[in-house]
């Protein structure tokens, strides 16, 4: 889990650098804020529902933070 968290943090830093530069901003100026940001890892496992016609799914929500990186191992979101 620790290795995965470190890899995702490195990916987040790379993506934020590209996003910031695409917006025409200087990554160096925002480097400390991005580097010292927070990381939240949520792990959810949703087993297959025996009666999918009766499922309601997740209620509307917002993800915490600027960027959400999702590792999906099956179809659907």
N, CA, C and O atoms as a printed pandas DataFrame, in Angstrom:
     atom_number atom_name residue_name chain_id  residue_number  x_coord  y_coord  z_coord
0              1         N          UNK        A               1    0.819   -1.179    0.000
1              2        CA          UNK        A               1    0.000    0.000    0.000
2              3         C          UNK        A               1    0.874    1.259    0.000
3              4         O          UNK        A               1    0.576    2.249   -0.668
4              5         N          UNK        A               2    1.971    1.183    0.778
5              6        CA          UNK        A               2    2.877    2.332    0.832
6              7         C          UNK        A               2    3.507    2.623   -0.516
7              8         O          UNK        A               2    3.614    3.782   -0.915
8              9         N          UNK        A               3    3.928    1.579   -1.222
9             10        CA          UNK        A               3    4.517    1.767   -2.549
10            11         C          UNK        A               3    3.506    2.367   -3.522
11            12         O          UNK        A               3    3.846    3.239   -4.321
12            13         N          UNK        A               4    2.270    1.899   -3.449
13            14        CA          UNK        A               4    1.220    2.431   -4.320
14            15         C          UNK        A               4    0.965    3.910   -4.011
15            16         O          UNK        A               4    0.834    4.722   -4.926
16            17         N          UNK        A               5    0.895    4.258   -2.726
17            18        CA          UNK        A               5    0.661    5.648   -2.334
18            19         C          UNK        A               5    1.781    6.553   -2.840
19            20         O          UNK        A               5    1.520    7.661   -3.309
20            21         N          UNK        A               6    3.022    6.088   -2.747
21            22        CA          UNK        A               6    4.153    6.886   -3.234
22            23         C          UNK        A               6    4.089    7.049   -4.757
23            24         O          UNK        A               6    4.364    8.132   -5.274
24            25         N          UNK        A               7    3.731    5.991   -5.468
25            26        CA          UNK        A               7    3.637    6.064   -6.929
26            27         C          UNK        A               7    2.530    7.016   -7.360
27            28         O          UNK        A               7    2.703    7.784   -8.307
28            29         N          UNK        A               8    1.394    6.970   -6.670
29            30        CA          UNK        A               8    0.288    7.861   -7.003
30            31         C          UNK        A               8    0.659    9.313   -6.691
31            32         O          UNK        A               8    0.281   10.221   -7.431
32            33         N          UNK        A               9    1.387    9.532   -5.614
33            34        CA          UNK        A               9    1.821   10.884   -5.270
34            35         C          UNK        A               9    2.767   11.430   -6.348
35            36         O          UNK        A               9    2.670   12.599   -6.720
36            37         N          UNK        A              10    3.672   10.596   -6.845
37            38        CA          UNK        A              10    4.572   11.024   -7.918
38            39         C          UNK        A              10    3.789   11.325   -9.195
39            40         O          UNK        A              10    4.085   12.300   -9.886
40            41         N          UNK        A              11    2.795   10.498   -9.511
41            42        CA          UNK        A              11    1.943   10.724  -10.675
42            43         C          UNK        A              11    1.183   12.039  -10.531
43            44         O          UNK        A              11    1.084   12.813  -11.484
44            45         N          UNK        A              12    0.651   12.287   -9.342
45            46        CA          UNK        A              12   -0.083   13.529   -9.084
46            47         C          UNK        A              12    0.814   14.739   -9.313
47            48         O          UNK        A              12    0.382   15.731   -9.900
48            49         N          UNK        A              13    2.046   14.663   -8.857
49            50        CA          UNK        A              13    2.977   15.779   -9.025
50            51         C          UNK        A              13    3.244   16.026  -10.510
51            52         O          UNK        A              13    3.260   17.173  -10.956
52            53         N          UNK        A              14    3.454   14.951  -11.275
53            54        CA          UNK        A              14    3.695   15.094  -12.710
54            55         C          UNK        A              14    2.477   15.692  -13.421
55            56         O          UNK        A              14    2.618   16.583  -14.258
56            57         N          UNK        A              15    1.287   15.199  -13.084
57            58        CA          UNK        A              15    0.069   15.717  -13.714
58            59         C          UNK        A              15   -0.162   17.181  -13.363
59            60         O          UNK        A              15   -0.530   17.978  -14.225
60            61         N          UNK        A              16    0.056   17.536  -12.092
61            62        CA          UNK        A              16   -0.139   18.928  -11.686
62            63         C          UNK        A              16    0.850   19.855  -12.393
63            64         O          UNK        A              16    0.498   20.979  -12.751
64            65         N          UNK        A              17    2.075   19.392  -12.595
65            66        CA          UNK        A              17    3.067   20.204  -13.303
66            67         C          UNK        A              17    2.592   20.498  -14.727
67            68         O          UNK        A              17    2.687   21.632  -15.197
68            69         N          UNK        A              18    2.083   19.477  -15.407
69            70        CA          UNK        A              18    1.586   19.658  -16.773
70            71         C          UNK        A              18    0.364   20.577  -16.787
71            72         O          UNK        A              18    0.259   21.454  -17.645
72            73         N          UNK        A              19   -0.556   20.382  -15.846
73            74        CA          UNK        A              19   -1.766   21.205  -15.781
74            75         C          UNK        A              19   -1.407   22.669  -15.536
75            76         O          UNK        A              19   -1.914   23.562  -16.214
76            77         N          UNK        A              20   -0.536   22.905  -14.567
77            78        CA          UNK        A              20   -0.143   24.276  -14.224
78            79         C          UNK        A              20    0.529   24.955  -15.412
79            80         O          UNK        A              20    0.226   26.107  -15.723
80            81         N          UNK        A              21    1.434   24.251  -16.071
81            82        CA          UNK        A              21    2.125   24.828  -17.224
82            83         C          UNK        A              21    1.170   25.052  -18.397
83            84         O          UNK        A              21    1.313   26.032  -19.129
84            85         N          UNK        A              22    0.192   24.149  -18.585
85            86        CA          UNK        A              22   -0.802   24.318  -19.647
86            87         C          UNK        A              22   -1.644   25.567  -19.423
87            88         O          UNK        A              22   -2.080   26.215  -20.374
88            89         N          UNK        A              23   -1.867   25.895  -18.159
89            90        CA          UNK        A              23   -2.618   27.109  -17.821
90            91         C          UNK        A              23   -1.764   28.365  -17.947
91            92         O          UNK        A              23   -2.245   29.472  -17.703
92            93         N          UNK        A              24   -0.504   28.198  -18.325
93            94        CA          UNK        A              24    0.375   29.346  -18.497
94            95         C          UNK        A              24    0.960   29.867  -17.198
95            96         O          UNK        A              24    1.460   30.991  -17.152
96            97         N          UNK        A              25    0.904   29.064  -16.138
97            98        CA          UNK        A              25    1.435   29.470  -14.846
98            99         C          UNK        A              25    2.834   28.888  -14.661
99           100         O          UNK        A              25    3.228   27.957  -15.363
100          101         N          UNK        A              26    3.561   29.434  -13.730
101          102        CA          UNK        A              26    4.909   28.963  -13.438
102          103         C          UNK        A              26    4.833   27.903  -12.351
103          104         O          UNK        A              26    4.437   28.198  -11.223
104          105         N          UNK        A              27    5.211   26.669  -12.681
105          106        CA          UNK        A              27    5.156   25.581  -11.714
106          107         C          UNK        A              27    6.051   25.859  -10.513
107          108         O          UNK        A              27    5.719   25.484   -9.388
108          109         N          UNK        A              28    7.183   26.512  -10.747
109          110        CA          UNK        A              28    8.113   26.821   -9.658
110          111         C          UNK        A              28    7.467   27.648   -8.566
111          112         O          UNK        A              28    7.764   27.464   -7.386
112          113         N          UNK        A              29    6.583   28.561   -8.954
113          114        CA          UNK        A              29    5.891   29.412   -7.986
114          115         C          UNK        A              29    4.939   28.602   -7.118
115          116         O          UNK        A              29    4.779   28.893   -5.933
116          117         N          UNK        A              30    4.314   27.599   -7.691
117          118        CA          UNK        A              30    3.320   26.799   -6.972
118          119         C          UNK        A              30    3.900   25.499   -6.424
119          120         O          UNK        A              30    3.183   24.717   -5.800
120          121         N          UNK        A              31    5.180   25.264   -6.649
121          122        CA          UNK        A              31    5.801   23.995   -6.274
122          123         C          UNK        A              31    5.594   23.657   -4.802
123          124         O          UNK        A              31    5.227   22.526   -4.482
124          125         N          UNK        A              32    5.821   24.612   -3.897
125          126        CA          UNK        A              32    5.685   24.337   -2.462
126          127         C          UNK        A              32    4.259   23.964   -2.090
127          128         O          UNK        A              32    4.041   23.041   -1.305
128          129         N          UNK        A              33    3.286   24.677   -2.649
129          130        CA          UNK        A              33    1.892   24.376   -2.335
130          131         C          UNK        A              33    1.509   22.981   -2.822
131          132         O          UNK        A              33    0.792   22.252   -2.136
132          133         N          UNK        A              34    1.985   22.617   -3.998
133          134        CA          UNK        A              34    1.671   21.297   -4.551
134          135         C          UNK        A              34    2.430   20.218   -3.778
135          136         O          UNK        A              34    1.869   19.170   -3.456
136          137         N          UNK        A              35    3.693   20.473   -3.484
137          138        CA          UNK        A              35    4.533   19.496   -2.784
138          139         C          UNK        A              35    4.035   19.238   -1.359
139          140         O          UNK        A              35    4.113   18.112   -0.866
140          141         N          UNK        A              36    3.526   20.277   -0.704
141          142        CA          UNK        A              36    3.080   20.142    0.677
142          143         C          UNK        A              36    1.587   19.881    0.790
143          144         O          UNK        A              36    1.027   19.943    1.885
144          145         N          UNK        A              37    0.940   19.590   -0.330
145          146        CA          UNK        A              37   -0.495   19.330   -0.315
146          147         C          UNK        A              37   -0.814   18.047    0.426
147          148         O          UNK        A              37    0.079   17.362    0.925
148          149         N          UNK        A              38   -2.075   17.735    0.491
149          150        CA          UNK        A              38   -2.485   16.535    1.211
150          151         C          UNK        A              38   -2.859   15.439    0.219
151          152         O          UNK        A              38   -3.188   15.704   -0.937
152          153         N          UNK        A              39   -2.799   14.227    0.693
153          154        CA          UNK        A              39   -3.155   13.065   -0.109
154          155         C          UNK        A              39   -4.118   12.211    0.705
155          156         O          UNK        A              39   -3.847   11.880    1.860
156          157         N          UNK        A              40   -5.223   11.865    0.103
157          158        CA          UNK        A              40   -6.205   11.017    0.758
158          159         C          UNK        A              40   -6.381    9.773   -0.103
159          160         O          UNK        A              40   -6.604    9.871   -1.310
160          161         N          UNK        A              41   -6.281    8.609    0.521
161          162        CA          UNK        A              41   -6.495    7.372   -0.212
162          163         C          UNK        A              41   -7.722    6.680    0.367
163          164         O          UNK        A              41   -7.771    6.351    1.552
164          165         N          UNK        A              42   -8.700    6.471   -0.487
165          166        CA          UNK        A              42   -9.905    5.749   -0.081
166          167         C          UNK        A              42   -9.963    4.460   -0.882
167          168         O          UNK        A              42   -9.785    4.466   -2.100
168          169         N          UNK        A              43  -10.210    3.366   -0.197
169          170        CA          UNK        A              43  -10.279    2.071   -0.861
170          171         C          UNK        A              43  -11.688    1.524   -0.677
171          172         O          UNK        A              43  -12.158    1.332    0.445
172          173         N          UNK        A              44  -12.340    1.281   -1.786
173          174        CA          UNK        A              44  -13.697    0.757   -1.755
174          175         C          UNK        A              44  -13.757   -0.529   -2.559
175          176         O          UNK        A              44  -13.138   -0.640   -3.617
176          177         N          UNK        A              45  -14.492   -1.481   -2.063
177          178        CA          UNK        A              45  -14.715   -2.735   -2.785
178          179         C          UNK        A              45  -16.227   -2.964   -2.829
179          180         O          UNK        A              45  -16.880   -3.116   -1.797
180          181         N          UNK        A              46  -16.751   -2.986   -4.022
181          182        CA          UNK        A              46  -18.179   -3.195   -4.195
182          183         C          UNK        A              46  -18.400   -4.558   -4.854
183          184         O          UNK        A              46  -18.205   -4.698   -6.062
184          185         N          UNK        A              47  -18.803   -5.554   -4.077
185          186        CA          UNK        A              47  -19.038   -6.874   -4.679
186          187         C          UNK        A              47  -20.214   -6.819   -5.642
187          188         O          UNK        A              47  -21.071   -5.940   -5.548
188          189         N          UNK        A              48  -20.243   -7.758   -6.555
189          190        CA          UNK        A              48  -21.339   -7.815   -7.527
190          191         C          UNK        A              48  -22.667   -7.973   -6.804
191          192         O          UNK        A              48  -22.789   -8.771   -5.874
192          193         N          UNK        A              49  -23.644   -7.220   -7.230
193          194        CA          UNK        A              49  -24.976   -7.267   -6.621
194          195         C          UNK        A              49  -25.781   -8.394   -7.264
195          196         O          UNK        A              49  -25.838   -8.492   -8.490
196          197         N          UNK        A              50  -26.399   -9.242   -6.449
197          198        CA          UNK        A              50  -27.191  -10.338   -7.022
198          199         C          UNK        A              50  -28.457   -9.849   -7.733
199          200         O          UNK        A              50  -29.007  -10.562   -8.571
200          201         N          UNK        A              51  -28.925   -8.633   -7.403
201          202        CA          UNK        A              51  -30.110   -8.068   -8.048
202          203         C          UNK        A              51  -29.800   -6.641   -8.506
203          204         O          UNK        A              51  -30.242   -5.686   -7.868
204          205         N          UNK        A              52  -29.047   -6.478   -9.603
205          206        CA          UNK        A              52  -28.602   -5.147  -10.015
206          207         C          UNK        A              52  -29.740   -4.180  -10.354
207          208         O          UNK        A              52  -29.541   -2.966  -10.300
208          209         N          UNK        A              53  -30.917   -4.684  -10.698
209          210        CA          UNK        A              53  -32.044   -3.787  -10.997
210          211         C          UNK        A              53  -32.532   -3.058   -9.749
211          212         O          UNK        A              53  -33.232   -2.051   -9.855
212          213         N          UNK        A              54  -32.171   -3.556   -8.570
213          214        CA          UNK        A              54  -32.626   -2.948   -7.327
214          215         C          UNK        A              54  -31.598   -2.010   -6.699
215          216         O          UNK        A              54  -31.864   -1.420   -5.651
216          217         N          UNK        A              55  -30.439   -1.865   -7.317
217          218        CA          UNK        A              55  -29.384   -1.046   -6.712
218          219         C          UNK        A              55  -29.632    0.431   -6.946
219          220         O          UNK        A              55  -30.198    0.831   -7.963
220          221         N          UNK        A              56  -29.200    1.231   -5.990
221          222        CA          UNK        A              56  -29.352    2.679   -6.096
222          223         C          UNK        A              56  -28.036    3.366   -6.445
223          224         O          UNK        A              56  -28.049    4.486   -6.956
224          225         N          UNK        A              57  -26.912    2.726   -6.184
225          226        CA          UNK        A              57  -25.619    3.334   -6.463
226          227         C          UNK        A              57  -25.240    4.364   -5.418
227          228         O          UNK        A              57  -25.862    4.450   -4.359
228          229         N          UNK        A              58  -24.222    5.137   -5.723
229          230        CA          UNK        A              58  -23.739    6.172   -4.798
230          231         C          UNK        A              58  -24.558    7.445   -4.985
231          232         O          UNK        A              58  -24.952    7.768   -6.105
232          233         N          UNK        A              59  -24.816    8.166   -3.901
233          234        CA          UNK        A              59  -25.503    9.458   -4.045
234          235         C          UNK        A              59  -24.543   10.477   -4.659
235          236         O          UNK        A              59  -23.330   10.267   -4.639
236          237         N          UNK        A              60  -25.062   11.568   -5.200
237          238        CA          UNK        A              60  -24.177   12.611   -5.747
238          239         C          UNK        A              60  -23.190   13.070   -4.679
239          240         O          UNK        A              60  -23.550   13.209   -3.510
240          241         N          UNK        A              61  -21.938   13.304   -5.088
241          242        CA          UNK        A              61  -20.911   13.729   -4.146
242          243         C          UNK        A              61  -19.790   14.438   -4.893
243          244         O          UNK        A              61  -19.731   14.407   -6.122
244          245         N          UNK        A              62  -18.917   15.064   -4.150
245          246        CA          UNK        A              62  -17.712   15.689   -4.698
246          247         C          UNK        A              62  -16.511   15.006   -4.098
247          248         O          UNK        A              62  -16.518   14.634   -2.925
248          249         N          UNK        A              63  -15.482   14.842   -4.898
249          250        CA          UNK        A              63  -14.239   14.275   -4.389
250          251         C          UNK        A              63  -13.436   15.377   -3.714
251          252         O          UNK        A              63  -13.512   16.543   -4.101
252          253         N          UNK        A              64  -12.671   14.997   -2.708
253          254        CA          UNK        A              64  -11.848   15.927   -1.971
254          255         C          UNK        A              64  -10.605   16.263   -2.788
255          256         O          UNK        A              64   -9.982   15.365   -3.356
256          257         N          UNK        A              65  -10.240   17.516   -2.854
257          258        CA          UNK        A              65   -8.983   17.902   -3.479
258          259         C          UNK        A              65   -9.122   18.397   -4.899
259          260         O          UNK        A              65  -10.226   18.530   -5.429
260          261         N          UNK        A              66   -7.990   18.664   -5.498
261          262        CA          UNK        A              66   -7.926   19.221   -6.841
262          263         C          UNK        A              66   -7.988   18.154   -7.913
263          264         O          UNK        A              66   -8.572   18.360   -8.977
264          265         N          UNK        A              67   -7.389   17.021   -7.628
265          266        CA          UNK        A              67   -7.225   15.978   -8.633
266          267         C          UNK        A              67   -7.583   14.630   -8.027
267          268         O          UNK        A              67   -7.161   14.309   -6.916
268          269         N          UNK        A              68   -8.359   13.847   -8.758
269          270        CA          UNK        A              68   -8.704   12.500   -8.310
270          271         C          UNK        A              68   -8.082   11.503   -9.274
271          272         O          UNK        A              68   -8.310   11.568  -10.482
272          273         N          UNK        A              69   -7.297   10.581   -8.734
273          274        CA          UNK        A              69   -6.689    9.527   -9.542
274          275         C          UNK        A              69   -7.382    8.242   -9.147
275          276         O          UNK        A              69   -7.371    7.856   -7.978
276          277         N          UNK        A              70   -7.977    7.588  -10.108
277          278        CA          UNK        A              70   -8.802    6.417   -9.859
278          279         C          UNK        A              70   -8.168    5.178  -10.469
279          280         O          UNK        A              70   -7.863    5.163  -11.661
280          281         N          UNK        A              71   -7.968    4.145   -9.672
281          282        CA          UNK        A              71   -7.535    2.841  -10.188
282          283         C          UNK        A              71   -8.752    1.954  -10.217
283          284         O          UNK        A              71   -9.309    1.609   -9.175
284          285         N          UNK        A              72   -9.158    1.591  -11.397
285          286        CA          UNK        A              72  -10.387    0.830  -11.555
286          287         C          UNK        A              72  -10.052   -0.543  -12.107
287          288         O          UNK        A              72   -9.384   -0.658  -13.135
288          289         N          UNK        A              73  -10.517   -1.591  -11.423
289          290        CA          UNK        A              73  -10.197   -2.946  -11.846
290          291         C          UNK        A              73  -11.360   -3.650  -12.535
291          292         O          UNK        A              73  -11.227   -4.798  -12.957
292          293         N          UNK        A              74  -12.486   -2.978  -12.649
293          294        CA          UNK        A              74  -13.639   -3.574  -13.293
294          295         C          UNK        A              74  -14.443   -2.515  -14.026
295          296         O          UNK        A              74  -14.161   -1.326  -13.874
296          297         N          UNK        A              75  -15.436   -2.907  -14.816
297          298        CA          UNK        A              75  -16.239   -1.929  -15.547
298          299         C          UNK        A              75  -17.148   -1.135  -14.623
299          300         O          UNK        A              75  -17.497   -1.586  -13.532
300          301         N          UNK        A              76  -17.522    0.042  -15.071
301          302        CA          UNK        A              76  -18.441    0.892  -14.315
302          303         C          UNK        A              76  -17.705    1.884  -13.455
303          304         O          UNK        A              76  -16.530    1.704  -13.136
304          305         N          UNK        A              77  -18.395    2.914  -13.089
305          306        CA          UNK        A              77  -17.827    3.925  -12.207
306          307         C          UNK        A              77  -18.906    4.419  -11.279
307          308         O          UNK        A              77  -18.651    5.284  -10.441
